[in-house]
Amino acid sequence: MFKDRRDSGVQLALSLKEYKDRKDVLVLALPRGGVVTGYEIAHYLGVPLDIVIVRKIGFPGQSEFGIGAVSETGTVVLNESTISTYGVPKDYIEMEISKQKEEISRRIKLYRKGKGLPDLREKTIILVDDGVATGATLKAAISALKEEKLARLIVALPVAPREVAEEFKGMADEFICLETPADFMAVGSYYYDFTQVSDDEVVELLEKAKMP
């Protein structure tokens, strides 16, 4: 159990000591919750913090159940087996992709003042979230980042289901996950405080991270 997202970031940072004060390292967090976790990691390591914006495509009527995701670079990842099993209509998926792209544009303006991702070529990226359930959102982020000619990709998570964690091991150069319960419930079940993070808090942490 983690006290809150800050606590999960502090604990993850201790597993990433070897990247401390390295000029080629950048922490990329998934907003909103991942930014709180990512801030603590970046602060401890003495490296910059930025975000990669990815939006979940939710199952019809159950928005928290991810059947795919779309990233700010335009990468779309779909869980084809779930879509096929439940017969999710193609029109619904296309409508959701369009809706999430609009939300991504809003967040880019709000969080980065309209700027895109920084130049990531030859960078060592530590990709962070506050935990995953299906992993769809993080998979879209990984797919997007793999197009950026990185030197190395490290995925760092506080908690993930055991089977999802196994998938991620093959998708990154290094995978760190502190808790991989076999009887996984919701991500929030592994936090004493999992209060929703606001847009204002994300903006504040990103600004704070820029300070010397």
N, C-alpha and C positions, 0 to 999 in steps of 0.2 A: 504493500500500500504506500501511496505517496501522499504527503500532506496537501500539496497543491502543485500546480504546474511549475512554479519556481523550484520547488523541492526536486521534482523529477529532472529539471535542467541541471541543478547542482550535482545530482547523483550521476547523470550521464556525463557531465563534464569530467568527472574523475576517471572515467573510462577512456577519455580522449586526450589525456595528458601529453602524449607524444606530439600532438599538433600545436602545442602552446607556442605563442609568439612567432609563428611561421608566416612569412610574407605571402606565401602562395595559397594560404588557406582562407576560405570564406564559408561562413555558416549561412545556409539558406533555409528559412523556416516557412512552413505552410500556415497562412493566417486562417482563423484568428488564433486559436489556442496554441498552435505550435510556436508562435512568436514569443510567448512568455517563456516557454521551455528553451527556445533557441537563444533568447537574450542572455539567459544565465550561462549557457555554454560559451557564447561569443565573449562575454565579459570575462569569464574565467580563463579562457584561452588567449585573450588579448588579440582577437581577430575581428574583422568586420562582420556585420550582420545585414542580410538583405532578405527578401522574400521571393518565393516563387508561387504564383497564384494559380490554384487549381480548384475547379468546382466539381462536386459530385453530381452525377446524374442519378436521381433517385427512382426507385421502383414506383409505378403508378399507385398513388394513395399511401405510400410508405416512403416518404422522402429520405429517411435516415438509412434505408436499406439501399446501398449503392449497387447499381448495375453497370456503372461506368463512370467516366470523368473526362473533363476537358481542361487543358492547360492554357496559360496565357500565350504560349507559342503556337496554339492551334492544334496541338496533339490531342487526339481523342482515343481513349482506351475503353473498350466495351467488354463486358462479361458475356460473351456470346452464348455460353451454355445456359446461363440463367435466363437470358432473353429468349432463347429458343424453347427452354422448358416451360416457361410461363406465357409464351406467345405475346411478348410485349410488342405492340404495334410500332412499325418503322416511323410512322408520322409522329407518334408520341416522342420517340427518341430524338428525331430531328428538331421538334419544337423545344425539347429540354436543352439540347445543345445550343440552340439559338438564345434561349433565355439565360443560360449560364454564361455565354459569351458576353452578354450585356452586363451581367453582374461583375464579370472579370474586368471589363472596361471601367466600370464604376470604381472598383477597388484600385486599379492602376492609377486613376486620377487622384483618388483619396490618399493612398498609401505612398505612392512614388511620384506624386505631382505630374502624372502622365508619362513618366519615363519608363522604358522597357527594362528588361533584365540587363545587368551590367555585363561586360565582356568576361566570359567564363573560360575562354580558351587557356589550356595548360594550368588551370586552377585545380586545387584539391578542394572539393566541395563536401561539406558535412550537411546532409539533408536531414531536417528535423521536423517531427510532429509531436503532438502530446500523446500519441497512441493511435492505433488503427484497429478497425474491426474487420471489414472485408478487404481493406487494402487498395480499393479501386482508385482512390484519390492519389495516394502515394505512387502507385504504379504509373499513373499518367504523368506525374512529376518526374519520375525516373526516366520514362520514355522521352520526355521533352529534353531533359538534361543530357541524355546520351547523344543528342544531335549537336551538342555544343563543344565537342572536342576537348573534354575535360582531361586533366592528368590523372585524376583519381576521384571516385565517388564513394563516400562513406554514408551509409544510412544509419541514423541513430534514433532509437525509439525507447520510451519508457516501458510500453506494454503492447503486446500483439498476441493474437491466438497462435498456438503452436504451429498449426499447419500453414498459416499465412507467413509466419516468421521463416519457415523452411523455404517458401517461395522466394522471399526477399534475399536470402543468402546467395542465390544464383543470379541476382539482378544487380548487385553492387560489388565493388572491389572489396569492401569491408562492411559487415553488418553487425550492429551492436543493439541488443534489445535486453533490457534489464529483467523483464518479467514475460514469460511465455506460458501462461496457464493453459492446461489441457481443457479445462472446463470454463473457457472464456465466456464472460458476460458482456456488458457494454463497457467501453473505455472508462466512463465515469465511475464504474463500480470499483476501480482500483485507486481512486482518489478520495480523500476525506472532503476536500473542497474542489469541486469541478464547476464553479460558477462560470457562466458564459462570459467570454472576453468581448469587450466592445470595440468598435472601430477606433474610438478615441484612444483606447489603451494601446492598440497596435501602433497608431501614429506616434504616440508618446514614446513608446519603447524604441521605435526605429530612429526617432530624433535623438533620444538619449544615447543610443549606441554609436551615433556619429561624434559624440563629444569626446575630446581627448582625455 
